[in-house]
Amino acid sequence: MAKSKKKNYIKVIDEQFIVPYDKGGGIIKFEAWEYKNKVVKYNMVYINKNLFSNDNGRVMGYDNSHNFHHKHYFGEISELDDFISYQELVQRFKNDIKEFVTW
């Protein structure tokens, strides 16, 4: 049986921010991995078990696991037909979390 070649992804972003209770509460996480200087895997998520207890508390987020770009929103998953770039998606995520977090 042939071994599959594992890509040498490099984790370039691993950030976590605690949202104060008076600003909405919860945790915001960003993770990204690069291969040949290009983001090939990512995850950005807003977790707040006080708002949503299913899906490990993931209220909303974006990732490209399962080999497609998609959004999680209160347990529902929808494919992103309009994906442009990782950087654009980070901006979209930051705008989306304004629904739950006040700065």
Steps between C-alpha positions, in 0.01 A plus 500: 500500500650834396545772758340834425733797492430744780519865401735711708246759611639768729270652760540875459207628706388368837314771690232495764316798648277492806198727453404670829152415624385862469605498131310180419716232659655197339821427314621596153760274338703528181719224356668480160755274335712575196657285234747663264410845644127463433224450759368152428315420820318734738252522782345809655230459760290677758418273794246590764327213679259748661359575153526152347581181686520264199799466267739557793355848545588613148257784432650584163818455308674424174735220400600287207504158661324225306667640186269796445458857629200530729331694777363366827209689653320357803566143387409552135771469234484683169750486217665827397439542129656848510837419663765748382794463738591423857565870569157598369339230712671632814340839433162335442536309828589818689188667360282198578599476866372854555160331524619343828794705627513872570835676498 
